[in-house]
Amino acid sequence: MSFPISPVLAQAAPTAGAQGGGMSMIIMMVVLFGLMYFMMIRPQMKRQKEHRALISALAKGDEVVTNGGLAGRVEEVGETFITVEIAANVKVKLQKGAVQQVLPKGSLKSV
């Protein structure tokens, strides 16, 4: 009765190579996370920071466009809400976060 030793040695050899592959897998994951951070997360944080600055700088008389597409002139600025006049004697109360952009002065002539 003889035991085949060569198949046992052949099966043990790949495990030594798999340990080296684990380190390259960790490096690859770190590189992918770094790439995702610079391509997706960082630009989004930059846009959020710019939007917060835009919201905090709102003042009476600014002409704004909301996320819903309403354009008007800011009449009153509160802590969390603003009042926007969208037509003559038509005022709408909105959350500050709904403002998408501030238009240059004189963009809205009919309000």
N, C-alpha and C positions, 0 to 999 in steps of 0.2 A: 504494500500500500504506500503510494507516494503522494505527497501533497504538492500541488502546483504553486510554486512560490512566485514565479514570474508574473502571473496575473495580479497577485496581491501587491507586488512592488509597483506595477503599472498603475494600479488604482490609487496608490498613495502619492504618486508624483504630482498630479494636477493640484492637490491642495496647497502645495508650497507656492505654486504660481498664482493661485487665487488670492493669497494674502497680499501680494504686490499689487494686484488689480484693485483692491479695496482702497488703497491710498489714492490712486488715480481717479477713482469714482468720487471720493470726497473732494478732491481738487476740482473736478468737473462740476460738482454741485455748487461749490463756492463761486466759481466763475459764472455759472448760470444765474445764481442769485444776484451777483453783482451786476450782471447785464440787465436783469429785470429791474433792479433798483434804478439804474441810470436811464433806462428806456421808458419805464412806466410810472414808477412810484414818485420819483423826483419831479418830473414835469407836472404831475397832478398836484403835488404839494405846492409847487410854485404858482399854479393857477388859483388854488384855494387862497393863498396868501394875497395875491393881487385882488381877488374878489372881496376879501375881508377889508382891504385897504379902501376899495371903491365904496363899500357899504358904509364904512366909518366916516368917509369924507362927504357923504350926502348932505346937502344944505338946501334951504328954501330957495326956489328959483331955478334949481338944476332941471334940465330936461333929460328924462330917462326913458328907457325902453325896458319893459318887464319880460320875464320868461314866456309869458302868454302872448306877447306881441303888442300889448298896450303901450302907447307912447303918450307922454304927457309931462306936465311941469309939476315939480314937487311944491306943495303948498304948506305942508306941516311935517316936521320930523320928530318922531317920538323915540322911545327906547327900542322898541321892536317893530313898530309900525310906522308907515309914512302915508300921507294923504297926497294923492296925485290928481290933478285936474286934467281930465282927458278931453273935455270940450267946455264951452262956456257954461258955467254953473253946474257942471257935472264932475263930482269929486268921488274918487274911489279910495278906500283904505286898503293898503297892501302891506304884507310883511316886507321888511327890508331885504331879506334874502331873495325875494322875487325879482329884484332889479338885476337886469342882465348887463346893461351898459349905460353910461352917461353920455348924452349927445352934446356936441358943441352948442354954445349959446346961439339962439336964432334959428335953430333947425326946425322948430315947430312954430310956424307963424299964425296958424289958425286958432291956437289955444289962448 
